[in-house]
Amino acid sequence: MTKLRLAIVGAGPAGIYAADLLLKAERKFDVSIDLFEQLPAPYGLVRYGVAPDHPRIKGIINALRDVLDRGDIRLFGNVRFGEDITLEDLKRHYNAVIFATGAVRDTSLDIPGIDALGSYGAADYVSWFDGHPDVPREWPLVAASVGVIGNGNVALDVSRMLAKHAEDLLVTEVPRNVYEGMKGSAVTDVHVFGRRGPAQVKFTPLELRELGELRDVDMVVYDEDFDYDEASKDAVASNKQVMVIDRILQSWRKLDSVNNAGGTASRRLHLHFWARPVEVRKDEQGRVAALVYERTKSDGAGGAVGTGEMREVPMQALYRAIGYFGSPLPDVPFDKKHGVIPNREGQVLENKSNQRVPGIYATGWIKRGPVGLIGHTKSDAMETVRHLINDQGSWWQPEVPGEDAIPALLQERGVLWTDLDGWHRLDAHEIALGEPEGRARVKVVPRDEMVRVSRD
């Protein structure tokens, strides 16, 4: 019986689901899977891309943990593809590779002044408050008025974490350096800008509702944004999710008018719809001073068109949360325009010829772009795995397929890799750190400390 030696690069949901689906799939060969992850801990964006006050994420992590804890997948953490192990190495030791590296960079926004001091990508801020080991330990929360561009769930995560009081995060796994940084935050007003209307937003009702539950934070919406056209009225009437979002926003409108425009909280979170960013104004030191936006209106088909009316909101910091973008991998085809590995249903294609590249596959956001939820990731992986199984005739023929070869190679190169037992040690260590404070865990942030604990 033939045996498939498979490497998967990326130990987030996409990579772990691909491994799980392959092991459970109907096939006529044995499978041996090695999972490579550049961070010392698994789970990718579930651990490092979601705000710490989302308890439902624990359910996803538990499902991923169940897959790894079966023991039929090897984990090599703290291994950087392209540095510690290369594509040539994988060809020498495996029959195929699936890239599941996700998308962690921010999509750029091409407007004047976006390069101002105090103008940030949301991904960098998310990495900081999630305790990513490869970002600085401190974040400058010195602005009183802050802007967030975007109307998706990441924009709401960023806005909530800017407006939230540090004390209210002490029940979460937030790292200590993040708590200390947020405790000194100067934020009083967070302004969220979306170029379309309330009936066309991309966030989910749950994310929106969580904003209104923030302690000592008033929600501010503007009556002029709710003059719905027929397209918006139809969206509210025909789509349950849009209906719930509208109900939440309308409740804030009523509360706002009762409380005399804003209430008495020490912080305010403003939602500006029909607002297309045009320019970031700078002060004399080159710092963010204001956001200029064009007032838009409905185009009658769910989109927005400009009205020519310009408005300006003073602020001292700005975050763009308009989407993530994939990063190129050494020796692997990459589509610079869309930030993905070019592929047909997960089978990687050459950039120029569009011909299939044998042995190389993709799944998750690096395959389709940063869209969709966990459910999409599973169906996405299933499609890729199906092709991998059917492509047996074009698999690589490795020179050294033995399972001992990879540990020996990494050891020879001085790579301090972490394995599944190491993750269990780090996991237990973080849980123990949280126990004295009644918290589920406290994340370890420095990479060298994560590796030290993992390697015992």
Secondary structure, 3 states (H helix, E strand, C coil): CCEEEEEEECCCHHHHHHHHHHHHCCCCCEEEEEEEECCCCCCCHHHHCCCCCCCCHHHHHHHHHHHHHCCCEEEEECCCECCCECHHHHHHHCCEEEECCCCCEECCCCCCCCCCECEEEHHHHHHHHCCCCCCCCCCCCCCCEEEEECCCHHHHHHHHHHHCCHHHHCCCCCCHHHHHHHHCCCCCEEEEECCCCHHHCCCCHHHHHHHHCCCCEEEECCHHHHCCCHHHHHHHHHCHHHHHHHHHHHHHHHHHHHCCCCCCCCEEEEEECCEEEEEEEECCCCEEEEEEEEEEEECCCCCEEEEEEEEEEECCEEEECCCEECCCCCCCCCECCCCECCEECCEEECCCCCCEEEEEEECCHHHHCCCCCHHHHHHHHHHHHHHHHHCHHHCCCCCCCCCCHHHHHHHHCCCCCECHHHHHHHHHHHHHHHHHHCCCCCCCCCHHHHHHHHCC
